[in-house]
Every structure is written in structure tokens, then in C-alpha cells.
Amino acid sequence: MMARTAEKSGKGETAAAEKKTKAAAKPAGAARGGITAPVTPSADLAEIVGKADLPRSEVVKKVWDYIKKHDLQDAKDRRQINGDDKLQKIFGKKSVSMFEMNKHLSAHLTAKKD
């Protein structure tokens, strides 16, 4: 008898969870937030990536394109990025590791509100 009660409540919870998941799902092709959500760059960052709202992934890609174009990776340790005048405004110092770069970029990005 206990098994049936647990079985019924388990099915009910599953059905409710499925309904909630389906209701929260967005149509295919819609932005889902996170790395694909559009963000607005600060004035300093806009000098590198442009003023238009972009997904965070595109911002990072454009910063890497800028770093490679201007040969700003350290010659001995390619994980280090030696900032020029524009990047130093964003990083707040002369050199950062590639792993901490996103932390500094986040301070210059504003989430676009719907």
C-alpha cells in the first residue's frame, strides 16, 4: 500500500515538473540568456569592439581578434596579455592572464534589459 502512494505522488510530481519545463521553454532560435544575451559595452570597451549591443561571446571574440592583430600576447608566456593603452583602461593594469580577462571584461559590460 505504501508503494502505491509513493508511486502516485511520484507520477504527479513528474507530470507537474514536465508542464513547468514546457511552459518555461522558449521557441527555437530565441536567445536564451547567459553568453548569448546581448550586452552593451562601456565607452572604453567600445573603442575595441564597437558601440553596438553584442552577445558576450562576440565581445570576447572581438577582444581576442584585437589582441592577436596587435600582437599583445607575451612572447615568453602566451597566457599573459600585455595591454596597450586601450586594453589597460579595461584591465586596470599592464598585464593580465587570459584566464582573468573575462572578469575584467564583465566590469565593462551592461546587460541589455528587455
GROMACS elastic network, one bead per residue, 0.5 to 0.9 nm:
[ bonds ]
;  ai    aj funct       b0    kb
    1     4     6  0.53955   500
    1     5     6  0.66317   500
    1     6     6  0.89257   500
    2     5     6  0.52518   500
    2     6     6  0.63091   500
    2     7     6  0.85009   500
    3     6     6  0.52463   500
    3     7     6  0.59690   500
    3     8     6  0.86240   500
    4     8     6  0.60574   500
    4     9     6  0.85570   500
    5     8     6  0.52461   500
    5     9     6  0.62572   500
    5    10     6  0.84917   500
    6     9     6  0.52413   500
    6    10     6  0.59819   500
    6    11     6  0.86682   500
    7    10     6  0.50863   500
    7    11     6  0.63369   500
    7    12     6  0.87461   500
    8    11     6  0.52309   500
    8    12     6  0.62619   500
    8    13     6  0.86642   500
    9    12     6  0.50580   500
    9    13     6  0.61127   500
    9    14     6  0.85300   500
   10    13     6  0.52380   500
   10    14     6  0.61779   500
   10    15     6  0.86989   500
   11    14     6  0.50542   500
   11    15     6  0.61584   500
   11    16     6  0.85731   500
   12    15     6  0.51991   500
   12    16     6  0.61688   500
   12    17     6  0.85348   500
   13    16     6  0.51159   500
   13    17     6  0.60491   500
   13    18     6  0.85782   500
   14    17     6  0.50444   500
   14    18     6  0.61387   500
   14    19     6  0.86841   500
   15    18     6  0.50835   500
   15    19     6  0.62873   500
   15    20     6  0.86674   500
   16    19     6  0.51708   500
   16    20     6  0.62364   500
   16    21     6  0.86494   500
   17    20     6  0.50815   500
   17    21     6  0.61432   500
   17    22     6  0.86338   500
   18    21     6  0.50753   500
   18    22     6  0.61360   500
   18    23     6  0.85439   500
   19    22     6  0.51727   500
   19    23     6  0.60902   500
   19    24     6  0.86105   500
   20    23     6  0.51538   500
   20    24     6  0.62118   500
   20    25     6  0.86709   500
   21    24     6  0.52067   500
   21    25     6  0.61562   500
   22    25     6  0.51892   500
   22    26     6  0.85041   500
   23    26     6  0.81806   500
   25    28     6  0.89209   500
   26    29     6  0.83512   500
   26    30     6  0.64585   500
   26    31     6  0.83616   500
   26    32     6  0.75508   500
   27    30     6  0.58701   500
   28    31     6  0.87574   500
   29    32     6  0.86651   500
   31    34     6  0.88562   500
   31    36     6  0.62070   500
   31    37     6  0.62876   500
   31    38     6  0.86647   500
   32    35     6  0.85138   500
   32    36     6  0.66108   500
   32    37     6  0.67793   500
   33    36     6  0.54292   500
   33    38     6  0.79880   500
   34    37     6  0.54501   500
   34    38     6  0.88587   500
   34    55     6  0.87045   500
   34    56     6  0.79892   500
   35    38     6  0.82145   500
   35    55     6  0.62928   500
   35    56     6  0.51354   500
   35    57     6  0.57102   500
   35    58     6  0.89262   500
   36    39     6  0.89223   500
   36    54     6  0.83852   500
   36    56     6  0.62332   500
   36    57     6  0.66345   500
   36    58     6  0.85809   500
   37    54     6  0.78285   500
   37    55     6  0.52219   500
   37    56     6  0.68315   500
   37    57     6  0.89808   500
   37   111     6  0.75620   500
   37   112     6  0.77189   500
   38    53     6  0.56929   500
   38    56     6  0.66931   500
   38   110     6  0.88588   500
   38   111     6  0.66285   500
   38   112     6  0.58610   500
   38   113     6  0.89300   500
   39    52     6  0.87562   500
   39    53     6  0.53298   500
   39    54     6  0.54829   500
   39    55     6  0.58830   500
   39    56     6  0.63625   500
   39    59     6  0.86922   500
   39   109     6  0.59585   500
   39   110     6  0.53876   500
   39   112     6  0.51829   500
   39   113     6  0.89107   500
   40    46     6  0.86694   500
   40    51     6  0.74134   500
   40    52     6  0.69043   500
   40    54     6  0.67449   500
   40    55     6  0.87570   500
   40   108     6  0.83349   500
   40   109     6  0.55452   500
   40   110     6  0.50403   500
   40   111     6  0.63401   500
   40   112     6  0.63809   500
   41    44     6  0.78673   500
   41    45     6  0.56238   500
   41    46     6  0.55616   500
   41    49     6  0.78282   500
   41    50     6  0.78470   500
   41    51     6  0.65339   500
   41    52     6  0.77314   500
   41    53     6  0.70426   500
   41    54     6  0.81375   500
   41    59     6  0.82946   500
   41   105     6  0.88774   500
   41   108     6  0.58618   500
   41   110     6  0.64888   500
   42    45     6  0.52174   500
   42    46     6  0.59072   500
   42    47     6  0.88252   500
   42    51     6  0.80969   500
   42   107     6  0.87020   500
   42   108     6  0.50654   500
   42   109     6  0.61074   500
   42   110     6  0.76072   500
   43    47     6  0.66783   500
   43    50     6  0.89499   500
   43    51     6  0.75888   500
   43   108     6  0.83463   500
   44    47     6  0.56251   500
   44    48     6  0.76840   500
   44    86     6  0.70935   500
   44    87     6  0.84488   500
   44    89     6  0.66695   500
   44    90     6  0.67115   500
   44   108     6  0.77951   500
   45    48     6  0.55162   500
   45    49     6  0.63211   500
   45    50     6  0.76266   500
   45    51     6  0.83775   500
   45    63     6  0.88612   500
   45    86     6  0.79231   500
   45    87     6  0.80936   500
   45    89     6  0.83671   500
   45    90     6  0.66962   500
   45   105     6  0.80156   500
   45   108     6  0.65423   500
   45   109     6  0.82588   500
   46    49     6  0.50535   500
   46    52     6  0.80669   500
   47    50     6  0.59393   500
   47    51     6  0.77156   500
   47    86     6  0.74269   500
   48    51     6  0.89503   500
   48    62     6  0.74705   500
   48    63     6  0.67563   500
   48    66     6  0.70421   500
   48    86     6  0.75695   500
   48    87     6  0.84327   500
   49    52     6  0.82641   500
   49    54     6  0.88993   500
   49    58     6  0.86541   500
   49    59     6  0.63308   500
   49    60     6  0.88791   500
   49    62     6  0.57604   500
   49    63     6  0.67044   500
   49    66     6  0.84826   500
   50    53     6  0.84573   500
   51    54     6  0.88167   500
   53   112     6  0.77978   500
   54    57     6  0.80446   500
   54    58     6  0.61788   500
   54    59     6  0.64921   500
   55    58     6  0.53613   500
   55    59     6  0.65837   500
   55    60     6  0.89977   500
   56    59     6  0.50592   500
   56    60     6  0.63861   500
   56    61     6  0.86645   500
   56   106     6  0.88631   500
   56   109     6  0.83120   500
   57    60     6  0.52685   500
   57    61     6  0.62258   500
   57    62     6  0.87301   500
   58    62     6  0.60743   500
   58    63     6  0.85322   500
   59    62     6  0.52131   500
   59    63     6  0.62134   500
   59    64     6  0.86635   500
   59   105     6  0.86059   500
   60    63     6  0.51326   500
   60    64     6  0.62180   500
   60    65     6  0.86111   500
   60   102     6  0.75869   500
   60   105     6  0.80861   500
   61    64     6  0.51461   500
   61    65     6  0.61695   500
   61    66     6  0.86787   500
   62    66     6  0.61738   500
   62    67     6  0.85996   500
   63    66     6  0.50243   500
   63    67     6  0.61753   500
   63    68     6  0.86727   500
   64    68     6  0.61284   500
   64    69     6  0.84297   500
   65    68     6  0.52528   500
   65    69     6  0.59876   500
   65    70     6  0.85963   500
   66    69     6  0.50900   500
   66    70     6  0.61542   500
   66    71     6  0.83517   500
   66    72     6  0.84338   500
   67    70     6  0.54314   500
   67    71     6  0.58886   500
   67    72     6  0.50975   500
   67    73     6  0.68246   500
   67    81     6  0.77062   500
   67    82     6  0.87709   500
   67    83     6  0.83539   500
   67    87     6  0.89403   500
   68    72     6  0.63789   500
   68    73     6  0.72246   500
   69    72     6  0.79830   500
   70    73     6  0.87268   500
   70    84     6  0.87624   500
   71    74     6  0.82488   500
   71    75     6  0.89869   500
   71    82     6  0.89105   500
   72    75     6  0.86230   500
   72    80     6  0.86186   500
   72    81     6  0.57339   500
   72    82     6  0.52146   500
   72    83     6  0.64465   500
   72    84     6  0.75092   500
   73    76     6  0.87799   500
   73    77     6  0.76869   500
   73    78     6  0.53609   500
   73    79     6  0.70695   500
   73    80     6  0.58793   500
   73    82     6  0.59190   500
   73    83     6  0.85468   500
   74    77     6  0.53125   500
   74    78     6  0.51270   500
   74    79     6  0.72655   500
   74    80     6  0.54550   500
   74    81     6  0.58777   500
   74    82     6  0.61386   500
   74    95     6  0.89220   500
   75    78     6  0.61031   500
   75    80     6  0.87588   500
   76    79     6  0.89830   500
   76    80     6  0.87529   500
   77    80     6  0.57876   500
   77    81     6  0.87679   500
   78    81     6  0.73423   500
   78    97     6  0.88562   500
   78    98     6  0.86165   500
   79    96     6  0.85452   500
   79    97     6  0.55959   500
   79    98     6  0.54025   500
   79    99     6  0.78799   500
   80    95     6  0.66080   500
   80    96     6  0.57025   500
   80    98     6  0.59517   500
   80    99     6  0.88386   500
   81    94     6  0.83961   500
   81    95     6  0.54739   500
   81    96     6  0.54032   500
   81    97     6  0.59141   500
   81    98     6  0.64851   500
   81   101     6  0.85087   500
   82    87     6  0.83729   500
   82    88     6  0.85222   500
   82    94     6  0.59542   500
   82    96     6  0.68708   500
   82    97     6  0.88231   500
   83    86     6  0.72954   500
   83    88     6  0.51883   500
   83    89     6  0.87215   500
   83    90     6  0.89398   500
   83    91     6  0.77155   500
   83    93     6  0.77175   500
   83    94     6  0.52825   500
   83    95     6  0.57065   500
   83    96     6  0.78448   500
   84    87     6  0.53758   500
   84    88     6  0.59563   500
   84    89     6  0.87673   500
   84    94     6  0.75162   500
   85    88     6  0.52339   500
   85    89     6  0.66159   500
   85    94     6  0.86778   500
   86    89     6  0.55187   500
   86    90     6  0.70329   500
   87    90     6  0.51075   500
   87    91     6  0.60255   500
   87    92     6  0.81534   500
   87    93     6  0.85900   500
   87    94     6  0.81678   500
   88    91     6  0.50030   500
   88    92     6  0.53312   500
   88    93     6  0.54186   500
   88    94     6  0.56431   500
   88    95     6  0.78500   500
   89    92     6  0.54967   500
   89    93     6  0.76981   500
   90    93     6  0.82666   500
   90   104     6  0.64714   500
   90   105     6  0.68174   500
   90   107     6  0.82457   500
   90   108     6  0.71586   500
   91    94     6  0.74281   500
   91    95     6  0.77215   500
   91    96     6  0.71512   500
   91   101     6  0.73979   500
   91   103     6  0.89596   500
   91   104     6  0.55005   500
   91   105     6  0.76158   500
   92    95     6  0.88255   500
   92   104     6  0.81408   500
   93    96     6  0.73900   500
   96    99     6  0.81178   500
   96   100     6  0.65360   500
   96   101     6  0.64899   500
   97   100     6  0.54928   500
   97   101     6  0.63868   500
   98   101     6  0.51756   500
   98   102     6  0.78468   500
   99   102     6  0.69598   500
   99   103     6  0.82835   500
  100   103     6  0.53958   500
  100   104     6  0.68130   500
  100   105     6  0.89704   500
  101   104     6  0.53043   500
  101   105     6  0.62750   500
  101   106     6  0.87635   500
  102   106     6  0.60632   500
  102   107     6  0.88444   500
  103   106     6  0.52718   500
  103   107     6  0.69242   500
  104   107     6  0.55149   500
  104   108     6  0.72005   500
  105   108     6  0.53147   500
  105   109     6  0.66204   500
  106   109     6  0.51879   500
  106   110     6  0.79807   500
  107   110     6  0.80494   500
  110   113     6  0.89903   500
